[in-house]
Amino acid sequence: MTFTKDDTQTLLNIMRSRRDVRGNSFLNKDIEDDKLKLILEAGICAPSVGYSQPWKFVVINDEKIKYLVEQNFMSENTKAKEIFKDSELYKNLKLEGIKEAPINIAVLYESSDAPVLGMTSMSKMGEYSVVCAVENMWLMARTLDIGLGWVSILDENKLLKTLNAPKNTQLIAYLCLGYVDKFYKEPELKTLKWEKEKTLDECIVINRWE
């Protein structure tokens, strides 16, 4: 399969348009089953170390489970607020959409008891593979005009207990998905000046540091 310059530009446009969506943007509208399946299929198209495919996707629409996860977030966010207590901006940020999003997906890494090709020196490669799956899902969701937010302010052990997850799994990402009222032209935290955007030159080193 070959691709055109237009295909290349379209892919770049999708990447540049990807946004981390907060709860105050989600609409009260269900995600169609076929579109949810496309997002999940995008996830399993990701590269994985040793072709291990170490991902599990827990699709959550149960309000009781969402409530428990939201309580987990609120507890952890209370700790985070203390860390950022001098930031008025942090106090006013909406950092999750657990309850507002019609679908939540917990993305887990499932470890193997057997040796995995490519992980004998770098043991984290399996987890990094699952992160690749999350990025694929994010980009696919954006092409479907479905918002996706990654919630990282969670106690992992409590979350896994809530899901009754097997002992050989660990949490990589907790995602909130749903249709949104709009996608911001720029990343929200960039617009709010939480951090300054780095240039490409700032991110490149040729060969080695001198």
N, C-alpha and C positions, 0 to 999 in steps of 0.2 A: 504494500500500500504506500502510495506517495501522497504528499500534501502540497498545496499551493501556497503562494505568499499570502493570499487572503486567509487561508487556514491558520497560518503562523500568526498573523495579526489578530485574528479572532481569539486564538488561545491567549495571546498576551493581553488582550482587552479583558478577557474573563478573569485572568490573574489580577490585573490591576483593579478590577471592580469588586473583588472579593472583600467582604466586610464581616467583622465580628459583631453580631447583632445582639442587642440588649432587650430585656423584657418589655420595655416601654414602646417597642416597635412592632411587636407581634400582633397579628389580627386574629380574631376569633373565627378561624376558617380551617377546616381539616385539610390535611395533606392527602391527596389521592394515593391509593395503594400502588398504582403503577409508577408514580413519581418517587415514592419512598423506596420502591424496589430498585429504581435506577440509581438512587443515591447509594444504596447498599452495594449494588453491583459495581459501582465506581470504586468503592472501598476495596473490594476483593481483587480489583485490577492492579492494585499497588504492587511495587516490587517488594520482595521479602528475602531476607538472608537465607541462603541455602534452600530456597523455595519452601520455606517452613510454613508460610501462611499462618502466623501465630495469633491471629485476631479472632475476637468474639464480639459480636454486636448485640447488646441487650436493648431491645426496643421497648420503651416504657410509655404507656398511655394511661396507666392506673393512677388515679388521683391520690390514693393513699401512699403509694410509693413516692410520688412527686412531693407530697407533703413532708415525708421523712427526709428526703434529699434536701428540700428547702430548709428544714430545721438544721440540718448538717451545715449548709451554707451559712446560715445566719449566725450559728455558733462560731464558725471559723472566721467570718467577716468581722465579728466583734473583736477578735484578736488582731486582725489586720488593721482595723481602725485605730487601734492603740499604736501600732507601728507607724501609721501615717497620720498620727494625731495632729501634726502641725499643718496638714494639708486640708484646706477647706474644700478643694476640688474633690478629693477622695470621698469626703463625707456625703457629697451630693451625687456621686456616680451611681448609676444603676448598673450593677455588675453581673446580673444573671436574668434568666427568663424561664426558670424551672417551671413555675406554675402557669405562666402565660402561654408558653409554647405547647401546641397540641401533642407534639412528639418529643420525647427525650431519648437519647441513645447513649448508653454507657459503652465505651469502646475499651475492651480489655485485652491485655497481653496474656496469652496462654503458654506457659513454659513447658518444655519437653524434658523428660528424664533421659532421653537419648542424646548423644552429642549432635550438634547442629553444624553443618558445613558453614564456615564463615564466622562462627561465634567462639572458636577455640581461643582466640586472642582478645577479641573485643566482645565481652559478654552482653553489652547493651544493644547489640545490633538487632536483636529481636524486637525490643521495644521501639527502636528507631523505625523498624519496618512498619509497625502499627501506626506510628505518626504519619508515615507516607500515606497510609490508607485514609487517615483523617483529612489530609490535604486533598486527596482525590474527592472525597465526599463533599468537602467544602466547595470545590470548584463546580462539581456537578449540581449541587444545590443552587448555586448562583445562576447557572444557565437555565434553571427551572423557575427563577425568580422566587426561590425559597430561601429565607434567611436562616443562618446557622450561627449560633453563639457557643463558644467554648468556655465552660465554667471550670476554673481551676482552684477556686477557694473552697476546698472540700477536704474533709478528713477521709483519706483513702480507706482505712480499715473499717470505719463506720459504714461507708458507702458499700463496700464489698459485703459486709454483714447484712445490710438492708436487702441486697440482691441475692443473698444466700449463694454467693459465688464460690466455685471450687477453690481449694487451697492453692492450686497452681496458677491462679490468675492474679493479675494486678491491674489497677486502674491506670489507663493512659489518658483518656479524655472523657469528659461528660459534656454531651452536646445537646443544645436546645434547638429544635427546628420548627419553622412555621412560616407562613406567608407574613409579609411585613407591609407597613404603610408606605415605606420608602427605603431606598438604599442611599446612604450618605455618599456624596461625591468624593469625599476624602475620609480616611479612617477617623473615627470619632475622637480617639485620644490624640491624634495629630491636630485636629481642629481645636481641641480644648487646650492644646499646648502642654500636654502631659510630658511628652518627649519631642525632641527635634528629629525630623526625618534625616536619616543618614544618606549620603550620596553613594553612588556605586564605587567611586574612587576610594572612599573611606573604608569600604568593605573588602578591598582587594590587596593582597600581598603577592609580589612576584618572587617566586622561588623560596625566599626565607626572610626573616627579619634580620636587619643588619645590626 
